Amino acid sequence: MKFYNLKENDEQVSFAQAVKQGLGKNQGLFFPETIPTFDNIDELLAMPLVERSIQVLKPFVEESLTDEELTEVVTNAFNFSAPITHVNDNTASLELFHGPTLAFKDFGARFMAQCLQKFSNGKKITILTATSGDTGAAVAHAFYGIENIEVVILYPKGRISLLQEKMFTTLGGNIKTIAVESDFDACQALVKDSFNDEELKQTIGLNSANSINISRLLAQICYYFEAVAQLKTASVDGKITQAQFDNIVFSIPSGNFGNLTAGVLGKILGLPIKRFIAATNANDTVPRYLETGEWSPNDTVATISNAMDVSNPNNWPRVEFMLKSGFIPQDSVSSVSIDEEETQMTVTKLNAEGYVSEPHAAVAYKALKYSMTEDEYGVFLGTAHPAKFKEVVESILGNPIGLPKELADCASETILSSEMQADFAQLRAFLLANNS
């Protein structure tokens, strides 16, 4: 299968090239030339996660990875669970924080790292990525210690939680981190500027591990299959009704919109998902766009759901393309903005129901409750472990929460980041110096 540039359709590349290149010409996003529809969904849902994921991914990657290589990649990448936890009679959380960095991005980052190892052919690659929180840790740990791959991570200084920061800024080695004196959108703009510099790209073998990379998106499809598989079992066991299984709604805390993109792709592949809700915080570009038809990003607002503090989401063109091309009905995707007070109240409400959550999942839960009908079953995505936002969650609940080992191990480590203005000339000099 080829992948083509949504902006420059004549640029068509293999999966391997799309992974290595990251972005196409004119900053275009790569998209599969065809999206297969599986006619054996029930058979796939009955498989274990790794075995099923190999089958789901195979049509997209088979020209670049042999069956043996794909099996090795998926087995190494997806070596942790993604459990469905039922919160109440019509709602569950898909917990995507059981990987090594306690965030959903472990799926995509680990899959991408395994793929790049296969595709690099011994040539040096520089991964440049921006993070609003969890991407940094997932990418850093996925690539840490991999030969011939250097990683540079940009993040907005003072705008992510300290524990999030510690998880990726304390490793050293082939992981370089830069605290940028601005917001996430400025960090993302610096990444784009770097990819527009052809000389820089060629000199340092530039690649990006943001959710714009097609490998990360394809990997994320797999946990939607895993969620539906668990719900299928729950319907057989009587934990949910068949009517609920037939009306599954996913509510997705949305920042850069890669998670939603993967879910929509899963629905096109044949997953029985009724619809999606893209839940945002005060950075509400997409909800306003769907309501008015006008794309008008505002300045980014800092919130307690900081990983979603994105005003100009890079993956939205993929979602819009799928909607406008008729892959799924337009009404399959809606979006709603949840404010800070609602977010805090929802963390408290979930805790009262016996479920400790954090702000991002709370935004998704609240958005779900705004529009669910009686016959629907709602799944909100738990994208990060509550302890990654320990200070915020504790201040809301008034109770201490424990640190899992992954966070406890890095909590006392020294941050190794450089600091920089949001200036491309400075970043370019840093990248070239780091490559020498």
C-alpha positions in Angstrom: 0.0 0.0 0.0 1.1 3.5 -0.8 0.6 6.6 1.3 0.0 9.9 -0.4 0.3 13.5 0.7 -3.1 15.2 1.3 -1.7 18.5 0.1 0.4 17.3 -2.8 -1.4 14.2 -4.1 1.3 13.3 -6.6 3.7 12.5 -3.7 3.2 8.9 -3.0 5.5 6.9 -0.8 5.8 3.5 0.9 4.9 2.9 4.6 8.7 2.8 5.4 9.3 6.1 3.6 6.3 7.8 5.2 7.6 6.7 8.6 11.1 7.9 7.9 10.0 11.2 6.3 7.2 12.1 8.7 5.8 15.0 6.7 5.3 15.4 3.0 5.9 18.3 0.7 4.4 21.6 1.8 3.9 20.1 5.3 1.3 17.7 3.9 0.1 14.8 6.0 0.4 11.2 4.6 -2.7 9.2 4.3 -3.3 5.6 3.1 -4.3 5.3 -0.6 -6.9 2.8 0.4 -8.6 1.8 3.6 -9.6 -1.8 3.7 -12.8 -3.0 5.3 -12.5 -6.2 7.3 -15.4 -8.7 6.8 -14.2 -10.9 9.7 -14.6 -8.4 12.5 -16.0 -11.0 15.0 -13.1 -13.3 14.2 -10.6 -10.4 14.9 -12.4 -9.4 18.1 -11.9 -12.9 19.4 -8.1 -12.7 19.1 -5.6 -11.6 21.7 -4.3 -8.0 21.4 -1.0 -8.7 19.7 -2.3 -11.3 17.3 -5.3 -9.1 16.3 -3.1 -6.0 15.9 -0.8 -7.9 13.5 -3.8 -8.6 11.3 -5.2 -5.1 11.5 -1.8 -3.5 10.6 -0.7 -5.9 7.9 -2.6 -4.4 4.9 -1.0 -1.0 5.6 2.6 -2.2 6.1 3.1 -5.5 4.3 5.1 -3.9 1.5 7.6 -2.6 4.0 7.6 -5.3 6.7 7.6 -9.0 6.3 5.2 -11.1 8.4 8.1 -12.0 10.7 9.2 -8.4 11.1 5.7 -7.2 11.8 5.2 -9.9 14.4 8.4 -8.8 16.1 7.5 -5.1 16.0 4.0 -5.5 17.4 5.1 -8.1 20.0 7.8 -5.7 21.3 5.7 -2.6 21.1 2.4 -3.8 22.6 3.6 -5.7 25.7 1.2 -4.1 28.1 -2.6 -4.1 28.5 -5.4 -1.6 27.7 -8.2 -2.6 30.0 -11.8 -1.4 29.9 -13.0 -0.4 33.4 -16.7 -0.1 33.9 -17.5 3.1 35.8 -21.3 2.9 36.0 -24.2 1.2 34.2 -23.7 2.9 30.8 -20.1 4.2 30.9 -16.6 2.8 30.9 -13.0 4.0 30.7 -10.6 2.6 28.2 -7.4 2.8 30.3 -4.5 3.5 28.1 -2.0 4.3 30.8 -0.6 0.9 31.6 2.5 1.2 29.4 6.0 2.2 30.6 5.3 6.0 30.6 1.7 5.7 31.9 0.1 7.3 28.8 -1.7 6.3 25.7 1.2 7.5 23.5 3.2 4.5 24.5 1.3 2.5 21.9 2.3 4.8 19.0 5.7 5.8 20.1 6.9 2.2 20.8 5.5 1.0 17.4 7.2 3.8 15.6 10.5 3.2 17.3 10.4 -0.5 16.4 9.6 0.4 12.8 12.4 2.9 12.5 14.9 0.4 13.8 13.9 -1.8 10.9 14.0 1.0 8.3 17.1 3.1 9.3 19.6 0.8 7.6 22.3 2.0 9.9 21.9 5.7 8.9 21.7 8.3 11.6 18.2 9.7 12.2 17.3 12.8 14.3 13.8 12.7 15.8 12.5 16.2 16.4 9.2 16.4 18.2 7.1 18.8 20.2 5.1 17.7 23.3 2.3 19.3 25.3 2.9 16.6 28.0 2.8 12.9 27.4 4.3 12.6 23.9 7.7 13.6 25.3 7.9 10.7 27.8 6.5 8.1 25.4 8.9 9.1 22.6 11.9 9.4 24.9 11.5 6.0 26.5 10.6 4.3 23.2 13.8 5.6 21.5 16.1 5.7 24.5 19.4 3.9 23.8 18.5 3.0 20.2 21.7 3.1 18.1 21.9 5.8 15.4 18.8 7.6 16.5 19.1 11.0 18.3 15.9 12.5 19.8 15.3 16.2 20.4 12.1 17.1 22.3 10.6 20.6 22.5 8.1 21.5 25.2 6.6 24.7 26.6 8.5 25.8 29.7 6.3 25.8 32.8 3.3 24.5 31.0 3.4 20.8 31.7 3.3 19.1 35.1 6.6 18.5 36.9 6.2 14.7 36.9 5.4 14.8 33.2 8.6 16.8 32.6 10.7 14.5 34.8 9.7 11.4 32.8 11.5 12.6 29.7 14.0 15.2 30.7 16.1 13.1 33.1 17.3 10.3 30.7 20.2 12.0 28.9 22.1 9.9 26.4 20.5 10.1 23.0 17.6 12.1 24.4 18.0 15.9 24.3 15.2 18.1 25.7 14.6 21.8 25.2 12.3 24.0 27.4 10.9 26.6 25.0 9.8 30.0 26.4 6.4 29.9 24.8 3.4 27.6 24.3 2.9 24.3 22.6 1.8 25.8 19.3 5.1 27.7 19.2 7.0 24.5 19.8 5.0 22.8 17.0 5.7 25.8 14.7 9.5 25.3 15.3 9.2 21.6 14.3 7.4 22.7 11.1 10.0 25.3 10.3 12.7 22.6 10.7 10.9 20.4 8.2 10.7 23.2 5.8 14.5 23.6 5.8 15.6 21.0 3.2 19.3 21.5 4.0 18.7 20.8 7.6 16.5 17.8 6.9 19.1 16.2 4.8 22.0 17.0 7.0 20.7 15.5 10.2 18.2 13.0 8.8 15.2 14.7 10.3 12.1 12.9 11.3 9.2 13.6 13.7 7.6 11.4 16.2 4.5 13.6 16.7 1.1 12.1 16.0 1.5 13.5 12.5 3.7 10.4 11.8 1.5 7.7 10.1 3.1 4.9 12.2 1.7 6.3 15.4 -1.8 6.7 14.0 -1.9 3.2 12.7 -0.7 1.8 16.1 -3.5 3.7 17.9 -6.2 2.0 15.8 -5.3 -1.2 17.6 -6.5 -0.1 21.0 -9.9 0.8 19.6 -10.1 -2.8 18.4 -9.1 -3.9 21.9 -11.8 -1.8 23.5 -14.5 -3.1 21.3 -13.3 -6.7 21.8 -13.6 -6.3 25.5 -17.0 -4.8 25.2 -18.1 -7.7 23.0 -17.0 -10.1 25.7 -18.9 -7.9 28.3 -22.1 -8.2 26.1 -21.8 -12.0 26.0 -21.2 -12.1 29.8 -24.2 -9.9 30.4 -22.2 -7.0 31.9 -23.6 -4.7 29.2 -26.7 -5.3 27.0 -26.6 -6.2 23.3 -28.3 -2.9 22.6 -25.5 -1.0 24.4 -22.9 -2.9 22.4 -24.7 -1.9 19.2 -24.5 1.8 20.2 -20.9 2.4 21.4 -19.9 6.0 21.6 -16.2 7.0 22.2 -15.4 10.3 23.9 -11.8 11.3 23.2 -9.8 14.0 25.1 -8.5 15.9 22.1 -5.4 18.1 21.7 -3.6 17.4 18.4 -6.5 15.1 17.2 -4.4 12.0 16.4 -6.4 9.9 18.8 -9.7 10.8 17.0 -8.0 10.2 13.6 -7.2 6.6 14.7 -10.6 6.0 16.0 -12.3 7.1 12.8 -9.9 4.9 10.8 -11.0 2.0 13.0 -14.6 2.7 12.3 -13.9 2.7 8.5 -12.1 -0.6 8.9 -15.3 -2.1 10.2 -15.4 -1.6 14.0 -19.0 -1.3 15.2 -18.7 2.2 16.7 -21.7 4.5 16.5 -20.0 7.8 16.8 -17.2 9.9 18.3 -17.1 12.9 20.5 -14.0 15.1 20.3 -13.8 16.6 23.8 -11.6 19.7 24.1 -10.8 22.1 26.9 -10.9 25.9 26.5 -8.8 25.5 23.4 -11.9 25.0 21.3 -10.9 25.6 17.7 -12.6 22.4 16.4 -15.9 22.7 18.3 -16.3 26.3 17.0 -15.3 25.2 13.5 -17.9 22.4 13.4 -20.5 24.9 14.5 -19.6 27.9 12.3 -17.6 26.5 9.4 -14.9 29.0 10.2 -11.3 27.9 11.1 -10.1 30.5 13.5 -7.6 29.4 16.1 -7.3 31.6 19.2 -4.2 32.1 21.3 -3.6 28.9 23.3 -5.0 29.0 26.8 -3.2 27.2 29.6 -5.5 24.7 31.5 -5.3 21.9 34.0 -5.7 19.5 31.1 -2.5 20.8 29.7 -1.8 18.0 27.1 -4.8 19.3 25.3 -3.6 22.9 25.2 -3.5 23.0 21.4 -5.2 25.7 19.3 -4.1 24.6 15.8 -4.3 20.8 15.8 -2.1 19.2 13.2 -4.2 16.1 12.6 -7.5 17.8 11.9 -7.0 17.8 8.1 -7.0 14.0 8.2 -10.3 13.9 10.1 -11.8 16.5 7.9 -10.7 14.6 4.7 -12.4 11.4 5.9 -15.6 13.3 6.8 -15.8 15.3 3.5 -14.8 12.2 1.4 -17.7 10.3 2.8 -15.7 7.5 4.5 -18.1 7.9 7.5 -21.3 10.0 8.0 -20.7 13.7 8.9 -22.8 13.2 12.1 -20.4 10.5 13.3 -18.1 13.1 14.8 -19.1 15.9 17.1 -17.0 18.1 19.4 -17.6 20.0 22.6 -15.6 22.2 24.8 -15.5 21.7 28.6 -14.4 24.5 30.9 -12.1 24.4 33.9 -14.9 24.4 36.5 -16.7 21.5 34.8 -13.4 19.6 34.6 -12.7 19.9 38.3 -16.3 19.0 39.2 -16.1 16.0 37.0 -12.9 14.7 38.6 -14.8 15.0 42.0 -17.9 13.3 40.6 -15.9 10.3 39.2 -14.1 10.0 42.5 -17.5 9.8 44.3 -18.3 6.9 41.9 -15.2 5.1 43.0 -13.0 6.0 40.0 -9.9 8.2 40.4 -9.4 10.1 37.2 -7.4 13.1 36.0 -8.4 16.3 34.1 -8.1 14.9 30.5 -10.3 11.9 31.1 -12.7 14.1 33.1 -13.1 16.4 30.0 -14.0 13.3 27.9 -16.4 12.0 30.5 -18.2 15.3 30.9 -18.5 15.7 27.1 -19.9 12.1 26.9 -22.6 12.9 29.5 -23.7 16.0 27.6 -25.1 14.0 24.6 -25.5 10.4 25.4 -28.9 8.8 24.7 -30.5 6.0 26.8 -29.6 3.3 24.4 -25.9 4.3 24.0 -22.9 2.9 25.9 -20.1 5.5 26.4 -16.4 4.9 26.5 -14.2 7.8 27.6 -10.4 7.4 27.0 -8.2 7.5 30.1 -5.1 8.8 28.3 -2.8 9.2 31.3 -2.4 7.9 34.8 -3.8 10.3 37.4 -0.5 10.4 39.3 1.1 12.1 36.3 -1.1 15.1 37.4 -0.6 14.4 41.1 -0.7 18.0 42.3 -3.8 19.0 40.4 -5.7 15.8 41.3 -4.8 16.1 44.9 -5.8 19.7 45.1 -9.2 18.9 43.6 -9.9 15.8 45.7 -8.2 17.0 48.9 -6.7 13.5 49.2 -3.2 12.2 48.5 -2.6 9.8 45.6 0.3 7.4 45.4 3.0 7.4 42.8 3.4 4.3 40.7 7.0 3.0 40.4 7.5 4.6 36.9 7.0 8.0 38.4 8.6 7.4 41.7 11.8 6.3 40.0 12.2 9.6 38.1 10.8 12.1 40.7 14.1 12.8 42.4 16.2 12.9 39.2 17.7 16.1 37.8 16.1 17.8 34.8 18.7 18.0 32.0 16.9 20.3 29.6 18.4 23.3 27.7 16.3 26.4 27.6 15.6 28.4 24.4 13.4 31.2 23.0 10.9 30.3 20.3 13.5 31.1 17.7 14.2 28.9 14.7 17.7 30.2 14.2 18.6 29.0 17.8 17.0 25.7 17.3 18.7 25.2 13.9 22.1 25.9 15.5 21.3 23.4 18.3 20.3 20.7 15.9 23.4 21.1 13.7 25.7 21.2 16.8 24.1 18.1 18.2 24.6 16.3 14.9 28.4 17.0 14.7 
